[in-house]
């Protein structure tokens, strides 16, 4: 049985150009619903491509913000979705293991400090010399299980980074950054068509796309908006990438990965 894992974010979808304002005004609610619909359509295009390629199962990881964004009732019935309280999953790539045949990442954004990228944020600093976005860290975690990342969609800057690190990976540009919160974007229908073709091409070449493997040992740190400011006063060190990444995540205020506890914190709409 073939299993395709679809990892998702939202800042990289066609039409998304600025971070959500905090608050629950009707304007914000309408904008949120609109962006979630656009995200869902791009994810649906990727899932449909995977199923048409021959996947028996498609697992979708709803991984943006409060992790309850995708209108999952609109996805093909063969899909399964991981969603729920952010930071409380078993792992960042929830339920991911060596039984997965290929990783696809939809709606990806560039790392913090990337010029002319749309909503750039989050940068993993590895061993003092390597910088990873969320997209390439997801690829590295898949590579830990020797699973290839076969297709990534987002703006031109994240696609450039992915191709620099994983040249064989299919990338799908759905918008071109003008400034940090401006872009020239495809229309949603055109973006979905490109994603369908890109995912299909990546899966067809999966055997020729090597897993993205970063050799250890590891020293990790994370930046959010400013790439020069790291979260931890000292790097998180370890020999096992999966364990070290999740120990780093659990050192943040939002990290409860691998724990089975009820999180009673109130949760604001994402900024």
Helices and strands as residue ranges (DSSP letters): E 3-8, H 26-53, E 57-62, G 72-74, E 79-82, E 102-108, E 123-126, E 130-132, H 134-144, E 148-155, H 156-165, E 170-179, E 182-185, H 188-204, G 206-208, E 218-223, E 236-238, H 241-249
